[in-house]
């Protein structure tokens, strides 16, 4: 099942993708797709709905983040072996954890805004994991039982802010529009193995990242289990699980985003995202 939210920013409606790839309006069945709606019993109710019985949405509406009311946006760094190598860093011995501020959230095809005074804006295609029920002290073997589904994330990063401004990664990860999610949430039952997915990103039509989630240092199950030892993961929490090699920082010389660039990102079974890069224009 593929769940989504469509419409103008702040006024999105819940939707479901049918087998033909058409958006179907779910607003007659529920008010919105929220963390509470990711509970297994709630998802089962939605699975019982025949998508063709729902009104078809015409045109090509804007898509918002798949879930409204996300409370935690957790990220994992250096979680692909080849990305760690291109960064000149040793593999972490445990998941490297940081956060994005929630104001970074944006729709899958919204513009990415280069922040004021930015010098080194970069891309990172990632597999995003959505928690479906309260998760604390879970084992690796049971960890995926707490996952509601998956989507794509672009962990957009400003490397100057991240590396040279002191403090934590969050400085370079949290600008407005730096957290596109989507295009939809694909429920866990549709993804047989999250460690066997092709993951890619292109810039202006030129493939920059082309890998598989099998290159992850820590699997989705390991990440969920590890995080649950240190904090309570709540329904709707999003975990972005790291990026493969091919980021701008890893190019020789480094290559960074500029206004006018276009990014496309995809993961097997999860669809594609498309973002245009624009300059900060002030308010």
N, C-alpha and C positions, 0 to 999 in steps of 0.2 A: 504494500500500500504506500502511495506517495501523497503526502499531505503538504499543503502550501498555504500561503496567505497572499492575496492579490489586492491591488488597488492603490490609491494615493497614500503617501507616507502619513501614518497616523490614523488612517481610515481603512485599513486593510480588512478584507473579509476572508473567512476560512474557505479553503477549497481542497479538492481532491483531483488527482490526475487519473483519467480513465485509461483503458488499455490502448486506445488510439492516440494517446498523448493530448487529449482535450481537457481543458480545465472545467471542472464541475463545481457549482456553487454549493457549499455546505452550510450556508448561513441559515437555512431553514431547519437545520438539525442541531446546530450549536452556535454559540455566540462568537467564539474565537478558538484558535488552537493555542492552548495555554499549557504550562507545566502540569497542572492537574489532569489534563486530558491525555498525558503520555503514560498514565498508569495502564498496566496490562488489560484490566477489565474495560477501561474506557476505549482503548484501541480496538478491542474485540467488538465493541458496539459499532464502531465505524466500519470495521471489516464486514459486518453483516449488511451494510448498505450496498445496494447495487448502484455503482456510479452512473449508469445510464438512466437511472430514475431521477437523477438530480439535474437541475437546469444547466445547460451548457453556457459557458462564459464566452462571449464573442470577442473578436479582436485579439490583441496581444497586450494584455494589461501588464502594468508594472507588478513585479513580485517583491514582497517584503521578506523579512527573515521568517523562516518556517514556524517559529514559535514566538508568541508574544509573552513578555514577562520573564525573560531569562534573567536569572539573578547572579550567576557566576559564569565567567568566560575564562576558562583555564587553558593554558597553552603548555606544550611540551617542546623544549628546545633540543637541538642536536640529536634527533631521534631517527635519523637515517644515516647509515654508516658512511656512505659516499658523500653526504652533505658535511658530516663532521670532518672528513678528509679534505674536502675543498676549502673548509674554513681553517684548516691547519690546527685543529683541536683534537684532543684525545676523546675517545668514546666515553660518555658518562657512565659511571658505575651504578647509578640509579637515575630515574627520570628527572630531568632538569625542568623545574616548574616555574612558571610565571603567569601573570594575568594580563588581560586587556581590560581597560576601563570600559564599562558598558556603553558609553556614548560613542564608542568606535563602531558599534553594530550598524550594518546597513544591508540593503537588499542585494541579491546576487548580481543584478545588472545595473545597479546604481553607479554613478560616477565615483571614482576614487580621487580625492582632493589632496593635492600636494600641500602640506602645511606651510604656514608662514616660516620663512628662514630655513626651510628644509634644503638639504644638499644631496642626500643619498637615499631617496625613496626606492624601495625594493619590493619584490613580489615573493610569495611563498604559497604554493598550492598545498593544501593539507586535507586530510580526512578528519571531519568533525564528528564527534560522538555525542549523542544526547542521552542523558540519564532519565530513566523512566520511573524509578521509585527510590525511596530513601536508601542510601547505600553507605554502610559503615562496617569496617573490619571484615570485608569479604575476601574470600580466597580467590586465587587466579582461576580455579576451576569453575567457580560460580559467578565470576565477575560479569560475563556477558548476559547473564539473566537479568541484570539491572540496566541494560542498555535498551532504550526504546527504539533508536534508529540512528541513521547517519545522514550527513550531507557533505557538501564541499565547503571549505573555508579558504579564503585568501588572507593569510596572515601578513597583511601589508606592514612593512617595517621601514622606519627611517633610521639608517645605520649610524649616522652622525649622532642623533639623539640617543640611540641605543648603546653605543660603544663609548662615546667620548664625552658624554654629559654627566657622568657619575650616576650612582644609584643603580636601580634595577632595570631590566629589559623593558619594563612597562612604559618607560618614557618614550621609547622609540616605536611602541606597538599600539598606542592608544589614541592617535589623532582621529578626528572626525573622518568617518568612512573607511577606517583601516580594518574593519571586521566584516567584510561581506560574507554572508552565509546563504546557502541554498543550492540549487533553485527550489528544492523541496526536501522534506524529511522523508527518507526511505526507511520503512520499518525494518527491524532487525531480521524478520523472517525472510525477507527478500535477498539478503546478503549471506550466502552460505558460509563464507570465510572472509572476514575483513582484512586478512593478511595476504589475499590473492587478488588484489585489484590493481589494474593499470591506473596510474596517476600522471597527469601531464599539465603543462602550461605553455602557451605560446604568446609571444610579444610581437605585435604587428605582423602576424602570420608566420613568424620564425619560431620553431619549437625550441624552448629553453629548458624545460624540465620534462623528462620522459622516463619514468621509472615504474616500480610496483611497490605496493605496501609491504611486500615481502622483505624489503631492505630495512624495515624498521628495526631499531635496536631493541626496543621494548614494544611488545604487541599491545593491542587494545586491551586485552584481558589483563596483562601485567600492569598497564597504566592505571586502569580502573581500580584494581586491587591495591596497588601501591598508594594511590591518592586516598583511598578509603581508610588507610591506617592513620592518616594525619588529619583528616577533616571528614565531616559528613557531606556526602554528595546528595543534593536534593533533586527532585524531579525538575526537568528543564535545564539543569546545569549542562553547559557545553564544554567539551574537552577537544581542543584542536591538537592533533597528535604528532605534529612535526612535518617538516618538508624534505623532499629529496634534493639531490644535487641539482645545480643549474640556476641558482639564484644569482642576482646581479652582482652581489659582493664577491662571488666565486669566479667571475669572469676575469680574464687577463687582457687588458686592464678592466677594472670593474665597470659595469654597465648599470645605470640607474634610470628610473622612470622620469619622463618629462611630459608636460602637457601635450596632448594630441596622441599619445600612445594608446594602443588598445590591447587589452589582455583577454585571453580566453583560457579557461581552466576546466578540466574534466576529470572525472573518476568513473571507472566502469560501474554501470548500474545506478549511478547517482546523478547523471545528467551533466550539463555544462553551465558555466557562468561566463558573462561577458562584461567587462568594465572598461570604460573610457577614462583616461587620466586628464584631469583639469587642474588649473592653478587655483590656489586660494584667492578668493575675490573680496574677502572682508565682509562685514555685515553693516 
